[in-house]
Amino acid sequence: MINDSAETCDTASADLNRPSAARVYDALLGGSSNFVVDRVMAERMLGAEPQVRRYARANRAFLRRAVGALLDEGMDQFVDLGSGLPTVGNVHEIVHDANPRGRVVYVDVDPVAVAYGRQLLAGVERAAVVQADIRDVDAILSDPATGRLIDFDRPVGILAVAVLHFIAEDPAWILDRFRTAVVAGSRLVVSHLTTPAQMSREVVGVVQRYNTSTTTPLTFRSRDQVADLFTGWDLVLPGVVSVDQWRPEPTDVEESADLGPVPIWAGIGRLSPLV
């Protein structure tokens, strides 16, 4: 069980005066693992763009579908980069519902996300949380929890869902490093924010305010830039598409879908054998 409020969590190393990407995302999803500063920022985002909550839910639904697709293909071990705070439908819950022997390593740098994740996973043998910046690939790969749970001699699902837009520099090198660490048959799952088709002055202002008030500013990237992140991987159908258009299921179609595609690109790549 986790606490009912983030306020009761051990946050000695957290900056509670600045919004956190993980906690703002949790607030948008209706979670309780966040602070006042995060809820204020979430409300500002919603005030400028009422669809922001729809975007967050669509991204979460993509994560569920993507993990489900990998499970259907026999994948049974996953590394979830920038996993964020525990909310309903965590990767390990999806995995263990289909395969109780599946293994999941969550990675996040946010101390609140890590603390909550470890509370959630107390007594769960086949899932763990590693506290690390996703740019510190060596630390992730060498962490004892990673070594205990992930067999890099077998295919691994690398999940980079809604995290790379918090990396200001080109994040391709991060994915390249993971690609060299895994074997053929492994998968890369990516979702990434892009600039909305209609970006109002209010939205621009809120994004700028967020970027100047947080340690995790946003960097929007185009479809071509997101597609380039799959260099070295074979894109699986339907390729890089809006997150709500990646193999949608009837239960994922919201009444607001006629408002246009969600401005988040998404795709899955497969690592083929060297020839």
N, C-alpha and C positions, 0 to 999 in steps of 0.2 A: 504494500500500500504506500501511497505517497501522501504528503501533507495536503490539506485542503487549500493552502495558500502559500505562495512563494515567500511571503513575509516571514514564515516560520522556518525556512530553510537556512542552512549554514552558508552564508554568503560573504565570509570574511574577505575573500579575494575578489569580490564582485564590485564594480562601480555602479552603485544604485542611483546615482544622480544623472546617468546617461542611459537612453534607451538601448536595448540590446536587440539585435535582429531576431534571435531565437525567441525572446520573450514577446516582442511585438507580434511575431507570427503566431505564437500561442494565443495572444489576446484576440487576434483576428479570427482564429478558429474557435473562439469561445472558451478557451481553457482558463485555468486558475493559476497557472505557474508563471505569473508575471507581476510586475510592480506598477505603482501609480504612474511613474514616468513612461512606462511602456504603453499603458492603457491610454494615456493622454496622446501619445504619438499615433496610436492606432485610430483614435477618434479623429485626429487631424487628417489622417489619410482618408478615412471614410468620408469626412466632410468635403474633401477636395475631389475624391473619386469614390462614389458609393459602391462601385463594383469591386473594390479591393478585397472585400470578404469573399466574394465569388471567386476571385483569382486564387486566393489562398486555398479555398476548398477544392478548386479544380486541380491545383498542384498536388494536394493531398490524395485526391482520387487517382491521379496519374501514378503516384508512388505505389498505391495499392495494386493497380493494374499491371504495372511494370514488374513488381516483385512476383505477382501471380503468374505472369508470363514466363519468368525465369524458373519458377518452381515447376511449371508445367513441362519445361524442357529438362528437368532433372537437376537444376542447380540447388545446392543445399548449404552453401556458405556465402556470407555476404559481409562486406565492409561498407558501412553507411557513414560517409564523410559529411561533417557538418550536420549531424543528426538532429540537433536542436533539443527542445524540451519534450518530455514524454506526453503524448496525447493519445486519444483513442485511435487504434489502428497502427500501432508501432510496428516496425518491420519484424521484430522477433515474434509478435503476436500473429502476424500474417504467416510467417514462416512456420512456426510451431503448430499452427492450426492445420497446415497441410503436411508437415513433416516434423514430428516431435524431436527428431534427431538433428534438425537443421541448426546451423550455428551463425551467430550474428555478432559483429563487433561494431559498436557505435563509436564515432569519433567526434568530439566537439571541444572547443577551447573555452567556451563560456562556463565558468565555475558553477553557476546555478543549474545549467543544463546537465552538467556532469553529476552534481550532487543528486538531483532528482532522478536521473537515469540510474544511478547506483542504488538509490532507495527502491526504485521500481523493480530492479533486477535482483534484489536480495533473495537468495535461495534459487535463482534460475541458473542452472549449470552451463547452459549452452548459449549464453549471451553475456556480454560485458561492455563496459564503457572505458574508452581510452581518452584521457585529457591531453589534447595536442592540437596545435595549429595544423590545418590540413596541408600547409606548405612544408611542414616538417615530416616529409614522407618517411625518412629513415627512422625517426622516433616512433612513428605509427607501426612500421613493419617490424621493428625490433622490440616493441612493447611485449612484456610477458603474456598479457591477455591475448594479444594477437597471435603469438606463438602457440598458445594453448588451444585456441579455437580454430584457427585458419590453417589449412593444409595447402600451401602454395604449389604443391605438386599436382593439385587437382583444380578444375575451373572454379573461379571466384566471381561473384557479382560485385562490382565496384559501383556504389551508388553515390552520385554527385548531384543530388536533387535540391534545387533552390539554394545552392551554396556558392557556386563559382562567381555569381554576380557581386559577391562581397570581396572578390580579389581584384584589386585595381590593375595590377599588371596582367599580361596575357597568362592565363592559367594553364596553357597547353602543356608546359613543362611538368606540371604536377601530374597530369594524366599520363604523360609519357613515362614518368617514373613508375607509376603503378602498372602501366602496360608491360614494362620490362620485368616486373616482379611476378606477373601471373602467367599461366600457361594457356595454350590454345583452347578455345571453347569458353573462355571467360567472357564476361559481358561488362559493358560500361553503360550506365544509365545516367542521363543528364537532363535536367530542366534548368532553364536560365531566363531571367527577365529580359524583356526587350522594351524599347520605347513604345508606349501606346500609340495607336494610329492617330488618336485625337488627344494630344497632351495639352490640357488647358494651362493657363497661367497659374491657376490655383494648385494644380498638381505639380508643376515645376517648382513652385514655392515650397510646397511641403517636402518634396524630395531634397531640395537644397537645405531646408531646415534640418531634416533628418541627417543628411550627410555631414553637416557641421556640428551635430550634437551627439554623434555616436562614434565608436571605434570601428564600426563595420559599415562604412559608406557603400552605396550602391554604384555599380558600373553596368549600364545597359549595353547589350551587344546585339548585333543584327543576326538574321538567320544564317548568313554566310559565315559570320564569325563563330556562331555556335556549331555549325556544320564542320568547321575547321578543327574543332576540339576532338572530333572523331578520327582525325588523321591516324592511320595505322590500324583502325578498326573498320570492319565491314558493317555499314548501316543496315539494320533490318527494317522491313516494311512496317510502317509507311514512311520511313525516313525521318527527317527533322520537320515537325509540324507543330501547330499550336497545341499546347498541353491538353486542351479539352478535345482535340481531334485525334489524339493518339489512341487508336483502338477503343473508342468510347463504348460504354455499356449503357443499356437503357436506364439504369438507376442513376447514372451520372449526368443525365441530361436535365438541366434545370430550366425553369420557366424563363429565366433571364438569358438563356442561350441565344435568343434572337437579337441580343444587344451587340453581338459580334464575337469574334474569337478572343480568347484570353491572351494577353500579351506576354506569354511565356512560351519559349521554344522548348521542345522536348524530343528525345530520341533515344534509341538503344543501339549500341554497336557490339559486334561479336569479333573476338580475336581469332583469326584463322591460323592454321598451321603454316609455318614457313615452308616455302617450296623452292 
